[in-house]
Amino acid sequence: MGRRLWRFLQVLVEDLDAARHRDPAARTRLEVALGYPGLHAVWVYRVTHRMWREPGLRLAARLASQAARAATGVEIHPGAVLGQRLFIDHGMGVVIGETAVVGDDVVLFHGSTLGGKSMTHGKRHPTLGDRVVVGAGAKVLGPVWVGDGAQIGANAVVVKDVPADATAVGVPAVVRTRPASAPAAELVEDPAIYI
Ligand SMILES: CC(C)(COP(=O)(O)OP(=O)(O)OC[C@H]1O[C@@H](n2cnc3c(N)ncnc32)[C@H](O)[C@@H]1OP(=O)(O)O)[C@@H](O)C(=O)NCCC(=O)NCCS
């Protein structure tokens, strides 16, 4: 087996383990592999993103992405750049736009959108750092930057940059700096405490 294929398979397994690790309801790898639509959408994205790099395969990549959307309720544009161990919890209604960039160990809850505000070409979607959590129903719009470890509250609408380790809530979202005593790492490690 080629080294690239081996590494690709490792990335898929890391995605699976990220879902298993972050959802206490998950019992076995088999259960997660078969029953988590957010994971299925990420897996399909891992393939379509590679297809997207080949100009001749872009239409096929879009179609495969739309088929995954029909099956999972999660729409990830093949051109988006997603980091490792992305966990999309509950799946349904998540949209990730073409020029979005997502760091490692990010959690997106259902109904969250990394979308654009304008119809212009070029960078028009958000950039999320590592360990960001985007709450259910939250919209992050435009080419804004969300720093490492930031949390976006459920149903927030983010249209401005969010500093690292900050919490942004409301419409439009305002930053509430997390108290020094708050266990930021634990919140990110185990977002299922919200459920
Ligand atoms: C934003 C969030 C991370 C904050 O959590 P936290 O650090 O524990 O903060 P607190 O609950 O102490 O709330 C801090 C303040 O923000 C407000 N707040 C919290 N979440 C909010 C939200 N989603 N929208 C608006 N205000 C919110 C609280 O009312 C509180 O206001 P106050 O200081 O005036 O009393 C969390 O509330 C959240 O929304 N997480 C998303 C979880 C999710 O989507 N779960 C889906 C599971 S299926």
PDBQT file of the ligand as one rigid body, heavy atoms in Angstrom, charges set to zero:
ROOT
HETATM    1  C1  LIG A 201     -21.764  30.146  24.361  1.00  0.00    +0.000 C 
HETATM    2  C2  LIG A 201     -21.506  29.024  25.336  1.00  0.00    +0.000 C 
HETATM    3  C3  LIG A 201     -20.306  28.193  24.883  1.00  0.00    +0.000 C 
HETATM    4  C4  LIG A 201     -21.216  29.695  26.679  1.00  0.00    +0.000 C 
HETATM    5  O1  LIG A 201     -21.030  28.748  27.655  1.00  0.00    +0.000 OA
HETATM    6  P1  LIG A 201     -20.386  29.200  29.077  1.00  0.00    +0.000 P 
HETATM    7  O2  LIG A 201     -18.981  29.630  28.881  1.00  0.00    +0.000 OA
HETATM    8  O3  LIG A 201     -20.672  28.099  30.040  1.00  0.00    +0.000 OA
HETATM    9  O4  LIG A 201     -21.152  30.527  29.464  1.00  0.00    +0.000 OA
HETATM   10  P2  LIG A 201     -22.437  30.737  30.380  1.00  0.00    +0.000 P 
HETATM   11  O5  LIG A 201     -23.454  29.662  30.177  1.00  0.00    +0.000 OA
HETATM   12  O6  LIG A 201     -21.921  30.977  31.769  1.00  0.00    +0.000 OA
HETATM   13  O7  LIG A 201     -23.043  32.098  29.802  1.00  0.00    +0.000 OA
HETATM   14  C5  LIG A 201     -22.331  33.307  29.855  1.00  0.00    +0.000 C 
HETATM   15  C6  LIG A 201     -23.280  34.384  29.397  1.00  0.00    +0.000 C 
HETATM   16  O8  LIG A 201     -23.592  34.201  28.017  1.00  0.00    +0.000 OA
HETATM   17  C7  LIG A 201     -25.005  34.023  27.833  1.00  0.00    +0.000 C 
HETATM   18  N1  LIG A 201     -25.155  32.980  26.820  1.00  0.00    +0.000 N 
HETATM   19  C8  LIG A 201     -24.666  31.728  26.851  1.00  0.00    +0.000 A 
HETATM   20  N2  LIG A 201     -24.948  31.084  25.712  1.00  0.00    +0.000 NA
HETATM   21  C9  LIG A 201     -25.627  31.951  24.943  1.00  0.00    +0.000 A 
HETATM   22  C10 LIG A 201     -26.192  31.874  23.642  1.00  0.00    +0.000 A 
HETATM   23  N3  LIG A 201     -26.070  30.746  22.926  1.00  0.00    +0.000 N 
HETATM   24  N4  LIG A 201     -26.811  32.962  23.161  1.00  0.00    +0.000 NA
HETATM   25  C11 LIG A 201     -26.913  34.110  23.876  1.00  0.00    +0.000 A 
HETATM   26  N5  LIG A 201     -26.392  34.251  25.132  1.00  0.00    +0.000 NA
HETATM   27  C12 LIG A 201     -25.773  33.173  25.638  1.00  0.00    +0.000 A 
HETATM   28  C13 LIG A 201     -25.514  33.580  29.201  1.00  0.00    +0.000 C 
HETATM   29  O9  LIG A 201     -26.870  33.919  29.382  1.00  0.00    +0.000 OA
HETATM   30  C14 LIG A 201     -24.622  34.364  30.122  1.00  0.00    +0.000 C 
HETATM   31  O10 LIG A 201     -25.080  35.685  30.157  1.00  0.00    +0.000 OA
HETATM   32  P3  LIG A 201     -24.913  36.607  31.471  1.00  0.00    +0.000 P 
HETATM   33  O11 LIG A 201     -23.429  36.726  31.714  1.00  0.00    +0.000 OA
HETATM   34  O12 LIG A 201     -25.569  37.902  31.096  1.00  0.00    +0.000 OA
HETATM   35  O13 LIG A 201     -25.610  35.861  32.564  1.00  0.00    +0.000 OA
HETATM   36  C15 LIG A 201     -22.715  28.073  25.455  1.00  0.00    +0.000 C 
HETATM   37  O14 LIG A 201     -23.767  28.690  26.158  1.00  0.00    +0.000 OA
HETATM   38  C16 LIG A 201     -23.240  27.637  24.087  1.00  0.00    +0.000 C 
HETATM   39  O15 LIG A 201     -24.091  28.255  23.475  1.00  0.00    +0.000 OA
HETATM   40  N6  LIG A 201     -22.703  26.469  23.605  1.00  0.00    +0.000 N 
HETATM   41  C17 LIG A 201     -23.163  25.820  22.415  1.00  0.00    +0.000 C 
HETATM   42  C18 LIG A 201     -23.694  24.459  22.781  1.00  0.00    +0.000 C 
HETATM   43  C19 LIG A 201     -24.512  23.784  21.690  1.00  0.00    +0.000 C 
HETATM   44  O16 LIG A 201     -24.706  24.275  20.609  1.00  0.00    +0.000 OA
HETATM   45  N7  LIG A 201     -24.981  22.607  22.028  1.00  0.00    +0.000 N 
HETATM   46  C20 LIG A 201     -25.763  21.820  21.138  1.00  0.00    +0.000 C 
HETATM   47  C21 LIG A 201     -25.953  20.482  21.758  1.00  0.00    +0.000 C 
HETATM   48  S1  LIG A 201     -27.025  19.471  20.811  1.00  0.00    +0.000 SA
ENDROOT
TORSDOF 0
